[in-house]
Amino acid sequence: ALLDLSGVHHVKGTWMDSTTLPCTYVPSEGFTQQTLIWRVEQDYNTRTIFRRDDSGDHVLLSQFRDRVSVPKHSPGDVSLLIENLEIPDSGHYTCQVTWRSKNNSLITKELTTTVKVIKVPATKPVIRAGELGLTVPAGARASLTCVASGSPPISYRWFRSAAGGKALLLSSQAELAWDSLQPSDAGEYYCEAENR
C-alpha cells in the first residue's frame, strides 16, 4: 500500500457546524509531496477549492475563503477542514496528491468524498441540572446547566421567576453558577435556548 490515500466515502455535516474530510497517507522515503489539490463537483461542475504547492496554500473559491484549511505540520495528513457549513457546500470533494520520486517521476492519487450538509431541527432545551425541586444546602456551590440540541449557533439565557409573573434575566450563558448559595436564592429558575 505504497502512497495510497485513505479517507471516507461519505460525510454528513450539520449546517453552521464544522466538518473534516479525511485524506491521509503514510509518508514514504524517496517520495516528496509536490502538490495537493482539493476540488469540488456540484451540479456536474468541478472547481478547485484549495491548492498547496511550493508557493504555499491558496484558497481559490471565494465561497470557501476563511472557511477551509489543511493541517500544516502533520506529514501525510492533507484532510480538509470546512467551517460554518452552508447548505450549498454539499457536493463531491476530491483530494488529489502528487508526489515526486527520487528519479523525478510523478505519482498522482485521488480520493473522493461525498458531503451532504443537513439542517437539524431545533429541539427544546434539556436542563441537565436535575429534577424539579432541587434541594441544596446553604453555603454550597451549585450550578444549573442548560443543553439544547439543534441547529447551531444556539444562545442560552437563564431567568429567575419574580413576583407578578415577571422574570429576572440572570445570565446569557448555558451555565448559571453560585459560589455560595444563600436562603434568598431559593426560587424558580428557568432557561431559554434560541437559535436562528
LUMRO-439616 format. One record per residue (C-alpha): residue number from 1; residue in one letter; chain; x, y, z. Coordinates in steps of 0.5 Angstrom, whole numbers. Layout:
<rs>
<r><i>NUM</i><aa>A</aa><ch>A</ch><east>X</east><north>Y</north><up>Z</up></r>
...
</rs>
This chain:
<rs>
<r><i>1</i><aa>A</aa><ch>A</ch><east>0</east><north>0</north><up>0</up></r>
<r><i>2</i><aa>L</aa><ch>A</ch><east>5</east><north>5</north><up>-2</up></r>
<r><i>3</i><aa>L</aa><ch>A</ch><east>3</east><north>12</north><up>-2</up></r>
<r><i>4</i><aa>D</aa><ch>A</ch><east>-5</east><north>10</north><up>-2</up></r>
<r><i>5</i><aa>L</aa><ch>A</ch><east>-10</east><north>16</north><up>0</up></r>
<r><i>6</i><aa>S</aa><ch>A</ch><east>-14</east><north>14</north><up>6</up></r>
<r><i>7</i><aa>G</aa><ch>A</ch><east>-21</east><north>17</north><up>8</up></r>
<r><i>8</i><aa>V</aa><ch>A</ch><east>-28</east><north>16</north><up>8</up></r>
<r><i>9</i><aa>H</aa><ch>A</ch><east>-33</east><north>16</north><up>2</up></r>
<r><i>10</i><aa>H</aa><ch>A</ch><east>-39</east><north>20</north><up>6</up></r>
<r><i>11</i><aa>V</aa><ch>A</ch><east>-39</east><north>25</north><up>11</up></r>
<r><i>12</i><aa>K</aa><ch>A</ch><east>-45</east><north>28</north><up>14</up></r>
<r><i>13</i><aa>G</aa><ch>A</ch><east>-44</east><north>35</north><up>16</up></r>
<r><i>14</i><aa>T</aa><ch>A</ch><east>-49</east><north>40</north><up>20</up></r>
<r><i>15</i><aa>W</aa><ch>A</ch><east>-51</east><north>47</north><up>18</up></r>
<r><i>16</i><aa>M</aa><ch>A</ch><east>-47</east><north>52</north><up>21</up></r>
<r><i>17</i><aa>D</aa><ch>A</ch><east>-42</east><north>47</north><up>24</up></r>
<r><i>18</i><aa>S</aa><ch>A</ch><east>-35</east><north>45</north><up>22</up></r>
<r><i>19</i><aa>T</aa><ch>A</ch><east>-33</east><north>38</north><up>19</up></r>
<r><i>20</i><aa>T</aa><ch>A</ch><east>-27</east><north>35</north><up>17</up></r>
<r><i>21</i><aa>L</aa><ch>A</ch><east>-26</east><north>31</north><up>10</up></r>
<r><i>22</i><aa>P</aa><ch>A</ch><east>-20</east><north>26</north><up>12</up></r>
<r><i>23</i><aa>C</aa><ch>A</ch><east>-15</east><north>25</north><up>7</up></r>
<r><i>24</i><aa>T</aa><ch>A</ch><east>-8</east><north>22</north><up>9</up></r>
<r><i>25</i><aa>Y</aa><ch>A</ch><east>-2</east><north>18</north><up>7</up></r>
<r><i>26</i><aa>V</aa><ch>A</ch><east>4</east><north>14</north><up>10</up></r>
<r><i>27</i><aa>P</aa><ch>A</ch><east>10</east><north>19</north><up>8</up></r>
<r><i>28</i><aa>S</aa><ch>A</ch><east>15</east><north>14</north><up>4</up></r>
<r><i>29</i><aa>E</aa><ch>A</ch><east>22</east><north>15</north><up>4</up></r>
<r><i>30</i><aa>G</aa><ch>A</ch><east>24</east><north>18</north><up>-3</up></r>
<r><i>31</i><aa>F</aa><ch>A</ch><east>18</east><north>21</north><up>-5</up></r>
<r><i>32</i><aa>T</aa><ch>A</ch><east>16</east><north>28</north><up>-4</up></r>
<r><i>33</i><aa>Q</aa><ch>A</ch><east>9</east><north>31</north><up>-4</up></r>
<r><i>34</i><aa>Q</aa><ch>A</ch><east>9</east><north>36</north><up>-9</up></r>
<r><i>35</i><aa>T</aa><ch>A</ch><east>2</east><north>39</north><up>-10</up></r>
<r><i>36</i><aa>L</aa><ch>A</ch><east>-4</east><north>38</north><up>-6</up></r>
<r><i>37</i><aa>I</aa><ch>A</ch><east>-11</east><north>40</north><up>-9</up></r>
<r><i>38</i><aa>W</aa><ch>A</ch><east>-18</east><north>40</north><up>-7</up></r>
<r><i>39</i><aa>R</aa><ch>A</ch><east>-23</east><north>40</north><up>-12</up></r>
<r><i>40</i><aa>V</aa><ch>A</ch><east>-31</east><north>40</north><up>-11</up></r>
<r><i>41</i><aa>E</aa><ch>A</ch><east>-36</east><north>38</north><up>-16</up></r>
<r><i>42</i><aa>Q</aa><ch>A</ch><east>-43</east><north>41</north><up>-15</up></r>
<r><i>43</i><aa>D</aa><ch>A</ch><east>-48</east><north>40</north><up>-21</up></r>
<r><i>44</i><aa>Y</aa><ch>A</ch><east>-44</east><north>37</north><up>-26</up></r>
<r><i>45</i><aa>N</aa><ch>A</ch><east>-39</east><north>43</north><up>-25</up></r>
<r><i>46</i><aa>T</aa><ch>A</ch><east>-32</east><north>42</north><up>-22</up></r>
<r><i>47</i><aa>R</aa><ch>A</ch><east>-28</east><north>47</north><up>-19</up></r>
<r><i>48</i><aa>T</aa><ch>A</ch><east>-21</east><north>48</north><up>-15</up></r>
<r><i>49</i><aa>I</aa><ch>A</ch><east>-22</east><north>50</north><up>-8</up></r>
<r><i>50</i><aa>F</aa><ch>A</ch><east>-15</east><north>49</north><up>-5</up></r>
<r><i>51</i><aa>R</aa><ch>A</ch><east>-8</east><north>48</north><up>-7</up></r>
<r><i>52</i><aa>R</aa><ch>A</ch><east>-2</east><north>47</north><up>-4</up></r>
<r><i>53</i><aa>D</aa><ch>A</ch><east>5</east><north>48</north><up>-7</up></r>
<r><i>54</i><aa>D</aa><ch>A</ch><east>12</east><north>50</north><up>-7</up></r>
<r><i>55</i><aa>S</aa><ch>A</ch><east>9</east><north>57</north><up>-6</up></r>
<r><i>56</i><aa>G</aa><ch>A</ch><east>4</east><north>56</north><up>0</up></r>
<r><i>57</i><aa>D</aa><ch>A</ch><east>-3</east><north>55</north><up>1</up></r>
<r><i>58</i><aa>H</aa><ch>A</ch><east>-8</east><north>58</north><up>-4</up></r>
<r><i>59</i><aa>V</aa><ch>A</ch><east>-16</east><north>58</north><up>-3</up></r>
<r><i>60</i><aa>L</aa><ch>A</ch><east>-19</east><north>59</north><up>-10</up></r>
<r><i>61</i><aa>L</aa><ch>A</ch><east>-26</east><north>60</north><up>-9</up></r>
<r><i>62</i><aa>S</aa><ch>A</ch><east>-29</east><north>66</north><up>-5</up></r>
<r><i>63</i><aa>Q</aa><ch>A</ch><east>-35</east><north>62</north><up>-2</up></r>
<r><i>64</i><aa>F</aa><ch>A</ch><east>-29</east><north>58</north><up>2</up></r>
<r><i>65</i><aa>R</aa><ch>A</ch><east>-25</east><north>64</north><up>4</up></r>
<r><i>66</i><aa>D</aa><ch>A</ch><east>-23</east><north>64</north><up>11</up></r>
<r><i>67</i><aa>R</aa><ch>A</ch><east>-27</east><north>57</north><up>12</up></r>
<r><i>68</i><aa>V</aa><ch>A</ch><east>-22</east><north>52</north><up>9</up></r>
<r><i>69</i><aa>S</aa><ch>A</ch><east>-16</east><north>50</north><up>12</up></r>
<r><i>70</i><aa>V</aa><ch>A</ch><east>-11</east><north>44</north><up>11</up></r>
<r><i>71</i><aa>P</aa><ch>A</ch><east>-6</east><north>42</north><up>17</up></r>
<r><i>72</i><aa>K</aa><ch>A</ch><east>1</east><north>45</north><up>16</up></r>
<r><i>73</i><aa>H</aa><ch>A</ch><east>5</east><north>41</north><up>21</up></r>
<r><i>74</i><aa>S</aa><ch>A</ch><east>3</east><north>34</north><up>20</up></r>
<r><i>75</i><aa>P</aa><ch>A</ch><east>6</east><north>30</north><up>15</up></r>
<r><i>76</i><aa>G</aa><ch>A</ch><east>1</east><north>25</north><up>11</up></r>
<r><i>77</i><aa>D</aa><ch>A</ch><east>-5</east><north>29</north><up>13</up></r>
<r><i>78</i><aa>V</aa><ch>A</ch><east>-8</east><north>33</north><up>8</up></r>
<r><i>79</i><aa>S</aa><ch>A</ch><east>-15</east><north>33</north><up>11</up></r>
<r><i>80</i><aa>L</aa><ch>A</ch><east>-20</east><north>39</north><up>9</up></r>
<r><i>81</i><aa>L</aa><ch>A</ch><east>-23</east><north>42</north><up>15</up></r>
<r><i>82</i><aa>I</aa><ch>A</ch><east>-29</east><north>46</north><up>13</up></r>
<r><i>83</i><aa>E</aa><ch>A</ch><east>-32</east><north>51</north><up>18</up></r>
<r><i>84</i><aa>N</aa><ch>A</ch><east>-39</east><north>54</north><up>18</up></r>
<r><i>85</i><aa>L</aa><ch>A</ch><east>-42</east><north>49</north><up>13</up></r>
<r><i>86</i><aa>E</aa><ch>A</ch><east>-47</east><north>52</north><up>9</up></r>
<r><i>87</i><aa>I</aa><ch>A</ch><east>-53</east><north>48</north><up>5</up></r>
<r><i>88</i><aa>P</aa><ch>A</ch><east>-49</east><north>50</north><up>-2</up></r>
<r><i>89</i><aa>D</aa><ch>A</ch><east>-43</east><north>46</north><up>1</up></r>
<r><i>90</i><aa>S</aa><ch>A</ch><east>-46</east><north>39</north><up>-1</up></r>
<r><i>91</i><aa>G</aa><ch>A</ch><east>-42</east><north>36</north><up>-6</up></r>
<r><i>92</i><aa>H</aa><ch>A</ch><east>-37</east><north>31</north><up>-8</up></r>
<r><i>93</i><aa>Y</aa><ch>A</ch><east>-30</east><north>33</north><up>-6</up></r>
<r><i>94</i><aa>T</aa><ch>A</ch><east>-24</east><north>30</north><up>-9</up></r>
<r><i>95</i><aa>C</aa><ch>A</ch><east>-17</east><north>30</north><up>-5</up></r>
<r><i>96</i><aa>Q</aa><ch>A</ch><east>-11</east><north>30</north><up>-10</up></r>
<r><i>97</i><aa>V</aa><ch>A</ch><east>-4</east><north>29</north><up>-8</up></r>
<r><i>98</i><aa>T</aa><ch>A</ch><east>2</east><north>29</north><up>-13</up></r>
<r><i>99</i><aa>W</aa><ch>A</ch><east>9</east><north>26</north><up>-11</up></r>
<r><i>100</i><aa>R</aa><ch>A</ch><east>16</east><north>27</north><up>-14</up></r>
<r><i>101</i><aa>S</aa><ch>A</ch><east>20</east><north>21</north><up>-13</up></r>
<r><i>102</i><aa>K</aa><ch>A</ch><east>28</east><north>21</north><up>-13</up></r>
<r><i>103</i><aa>N</aa><ch>A</ch><east>28</east><north>19</north><up>-20</up></r>
<r><i>104</i><aa>N</aa><ch>A</ch><east>24</east><north>25</north><up>-22</up></r>
<r><i>105</i><aa>S</aa><ch>A</ch><east>18</east><north>21</north><up>-24</up></r>
<r><i>106</i><aa>L</aa><ch>A</ch><east>11</east><north>24</north><up>-21</up></r>
<r><i>107</i><aa>I</aa><ch>A</ch><east>6</east><north>20</north><up>-18</up></r>
<r><i>108</i><aa>T</aa><ch>A</ch><east>-2</east><north>22</north><up>-17</up></r>
<r><i>109</i><aa>K</aa><ch>A</ch><east>-7</east><north>19</north><up>-13</up></r>
<r><i>110</i><aa>E</aa><ch>A</ch><east>-14</east><north>22</north><up>-11</up></r>
<r><i>111</i><aa>L</aa><ch>A</ch><east>-20</east><north>20</north><up>-7</up></r>
<r><i>112</i><aa>T</aa><ch>A</ch><east>-27</east><north>23</north><up>-7</up></r>
<r><i>113</i><aa>T</aa><ch>A</ch><east>-32</east><north>24</north><up>-1</up></r>
<r><i>114</i><aa>T</aa><ch>A</ch><east>-39</east><north>26</north><up>-2</up></r>
<r><i>115</i><aa>V</aa><ch>A</ch><east>-41</east><north>31</north><up>3</up></r>
<r><i>116</i><aa>K</aa><ch>A</ch><east>-48</east><north>32</north><up>5</up></r>
<r><i>117</i><aa>V</aa><ch>A</ch><east>-50</east><north>38</north><up>9</up></r>
<r><i>118</i><aa>I</aa><ch>A</ch><east>-56</east><north>37</north><up>13</up></r>
<r><i>119</i><aa>K</aa><ch>A</ch><east>-60</east><north>42</north><up>18</up></r>
<r><i>120</i><aa>V</aa><ch>A</ch><east>-62</east><north>39</north><up>25</up></r>
<r><i>121</i><aa>P</aa><ch>A</ch><east>-69</east><north>41</north><up>27</up></r>
<r><i>122</i><aa>A</aa><ch>A</ch><east>-68</east><north>45</north><up>34</up></r>
<r><i>123</i><aa>T</aa><ch>A</ch><east>-70</east><north>42</north><up>40</up></r>
<r><i>124</i><aa>K</aa><ch>A</ch><east>-73</east><north>44</north><up>46</up></r>
<r><i>125</i><aa>P</aa><ch>A</ch><east>-67</east><north>45</north><up>52</up></r>
<r><i>126</i><aa>V</aa><ch>A</ch><east>-66</east><north>40</north><up>56</up></r>
<r><i>127</i><aa>I</aa><ch>A</ch><east>-64</east><north>42</north><up>63</up></r>
<r><i>128</i><aa>R</aa><ch>A</ch><east>-58</east><north>38</north><up>66</up></r>
<r><i>129</i><aa>A</aa><ch>A</ch><east>-58</east><north>40</north><up>73</up></r>
<r><i>130</i><aa>G</aa><ch>A</ch><east>-63</east><north>36</north><up>76</up></r>
<r><i>131</i><aa>E</aa><ch>A</ch><east>-70</east><north>34</north><up>77</up></r>
<r><i>132</i><aa>L</aa><ch>A</ch><east>-76</east><north>40</north><up>79</up></r>
<r><i>133</i><aa>G</aa><ch>A</ch><east>-75</east><north>41</north><up>87</up></r>
<r><i>134</i><aa>L</aa><ch>A</ch><east>-67</east><north>41</north><up>87</up></r>
<r><i>135</i><aa>T</aa><ch>A</ch><east>-65</east><north>42</north><up>95</up></r>
<r><i>136</i><aa>V</aa><ch>A</ch><east>-58</east><north>44</north><up>96</up></r>
<r><i>137</i><aa>P</aa><ch>A</ch><east>-55</east><north>46</north><up>103</up></r>
<r><i>138</i><aa>A</aa><ch>A</ch><east>-54</east><north>54</north><up>104</up></r>
<r><i>139</i><aa>G</aa><ch>A</ch><east>-47</east><north>56</north><up>103</up></r>
<r><i>140</i><aa>A</aa><ch>A</ch><east>-46</east><north>50</north><up>98</up></r>
<r><i>141</i><aa>R</aa><ch>A</ch><east>-43</east><north>51</north><up>91</up></r>
<r><i>142</i><aa>A</aa><ch>A</ch><east>-48</east><north>50</north><up>85</up></r>
<r><i>143</i><aa>S</aa><ch>A</ch><east>-50</east><north>51</north><up>78</up></r>
<r><i>144</i><aa>L</aa><ch>A</ch><east>-55</east><north>49</north><up>73</up></r>
<r><i>145</i><aa>T</aa><ch>A</ch><east>-53</east><north>48</north><up>66</up></r>
<r><i>146</i><aa>C</aa><ch>A</ch><east>-58</east><north>48</north><up>60</up></r>
<r><i>147</i><aa>V</aa><ch>A</ch><east>-57</east><north>44</north><up>54</up></r>
<r><i>148</i><aa>A</aa><ch>A</ch><east>-60</east><north>44</north><up>47</up></r>
<r><i>149</i><aa>S</aa><ch>A</ch><east>-59</east><north>40</north><up>41</up></r>
<r><i>150</i><aa>G</aa><ch>A</ch><east>-61</east><north>44</north><up>35</up></r>
<r><i>151</i><aa>S</aa><ch>A</ch><east>-58</east><north>48</north><up>29</up></r>
<r><i>152</i><aa>P</aa><ch>A</ch><east>-52</east><north>52</north><up>32</up></r>
<r><i>153</i><aa>P</aa><ch>A</ch><east>-51</east><north>57</north><up>34</up></r>
<r><i>154</i><aa>I</aa><ch>A</ch><east>-55</east><north>57</north><up>40</up></r>
<r><i>155</i><aa>S</aa><ch>A</ch><east>-55</east><north>62</north><up>45</up></r>
<r><i>156</i><aa>Y</aa><ch>A</ch><east>-58</east><north>61</north><up>52</up></r>
<r><i>157</i><aa>R</aa><ch>A</ch><east>-61</east><north>65</north><up>58</up></r>
<r><i>158</i><aa>W</aa><ch>A</ch><east>-63</east><north>64</north><up>65</up></r>
<r><i>159</i><aa>F</aa><ch>A</ch><east>-68</east><north>67</north><up>69</up></r>
<r><i>160</i><aa>R</aa><ch>A</ch><east>-71</east><north>67</north><up>76</up></r>
<r><i>161</i><aa>S</aa><ch>A</ch><east>-78</east><north>68</north><up>76</up></r>
<r><i>162</i><aa>A</aa><ch>A</ch><east>-80</east><north>74</north><up>80</up></r>
<r><i>163</i><aa>A</aa><ch>A</ch><east>-87</east><north>77</north><up>83</up></r>
<r><i>164</i><aa>G</aa><ch>A</ch><east>-93</east><north>78</north><up>79</up></r>
<r><i>165</i><aa>G</aa><ch>A</ch><east>-90</east><north>74</north><up>73</up></r>
<r><i>166</i><aa>K</aa><ch>A</ch><east>-84</east><north>78</north><up>72</up></r>
<r><i>167</i><aa>A</aa><ch>A</ch><east>-78</east><north>75</north><up>70</up></r>
<r><i>168</i><aa>L</aa><ch>A</ch><east>-71</east><north>77</north><up>72</up></r>
<r><i>169</i><aa>L</aa><ch>A</ch><east>-65</east><north>76</north><up>67</up></r>
<r><i>170</i><aa>L</aa><ch>A</ch><east>-59</east><north>73</north><up>71</up></r>
<r><i>171</i><aa>S</aa><ch>A</ch><east>-54</east><north>70</north><up>65</up></r>
<r><i>172</i><aa>S</aa><ch>A</ch><east>-53</east><north>70</north><up>58</up></r>
<r><i>173</i><aa>Q</aa><ch>A</ch><east>-49</east><north>63</north><up>59</up></r>
<r><i>174</i><aa>A</aa><ch>A</ch><east>-51</east><north>56</north><up>58</up></r>
<r><i>175</i><aa>E</aa><ch>A</ch><east>-49</east><north>55</north><up>66</up></r>
<r><i>176</i><aa>L</aa><ch>A</ch><east>-52</east><north>59</north><up>72</up></r>
<r><i>177</i><aa>A</aa><ch>A</ch><east>-47</east><north>58</north><up>78</up></r>
<r><i>178</i><aa>W</aa><ch>A</ch><east>-47</east><north>60</north><up>85</up></r>
<r><i>179</i><aa>D</aa><ch>A</ch><east>-40</east><north>60</north><up>89</up></r>
<r><i>180</i><aa>S</aa><ch>A</ch><east>-44</east><north>60</north><up>96</up></r>
<r><i>181</i><aa>L</aa><ch>A</ch><east>-52</east><north>59</north><up>96</up></r>
<r><i>182</i><aa>Q</aa><ch>A</ch><east>-56</east><north>63</north><up>101</up></r>
<r><i>183</i><aa>P</aa><ch>A</ch><east>-63</east><north>62</north><up>103</up></r>
<r><i>184</i><aa>S</aa><ch>A</ch><east>-65</east><north>68</north><up>99</up></r>
<r><i>185</i><aa>D</aa><ch>A</ch><east>-63</east><north>64</north><up>93</up></r>
<r><i>186</i><aa>A</aa><ch>A</ch><east>-69</east><north>60</north><up>94</up></r>
<r><i>187</i><aa>G</aa><ch>A</ch><east>-74</east><north>60</north><up>88</up></r>
<r><i>188</i><aa>E</aa><ch>A</ch><east>-76</east><north>58</north><up>81</up></r>
<r><i>189</i><aa>Y</aa><ch>A</ch><east>-71</east><north>59</north><up>75</up></r>
<r><i>190</i><aa>Y</aa><ch>A</ch><east>-72</east><north>57</north><up>68</up></r>
<r><i>191</i><aa>C</aa><ch>A</ch><east>-67</east><north>57</north><up>62</up></r>
<r><i>192</i><aa>E</aa><ch>A</ch><east>-69</east><north>59</north><up>55</up></r>
<r><i>193</i><aa>A</aa><ch>A</ch><east>-65</east><north>57</north><up>49</up></r>
<r><i>194</i><aa>E</aa><ch>A</ch><east>-65</east><north>60</north><up>42</up></r>
<r><i>195</i><aa>N</aa><ch>A</ch><east>-62</east><north>59</north><up>35</up></r>
<r><i>196</i><aa>R</aa><ch>A</ch><east>-64</east><north>62</north><up>28</up></r>
</rs>
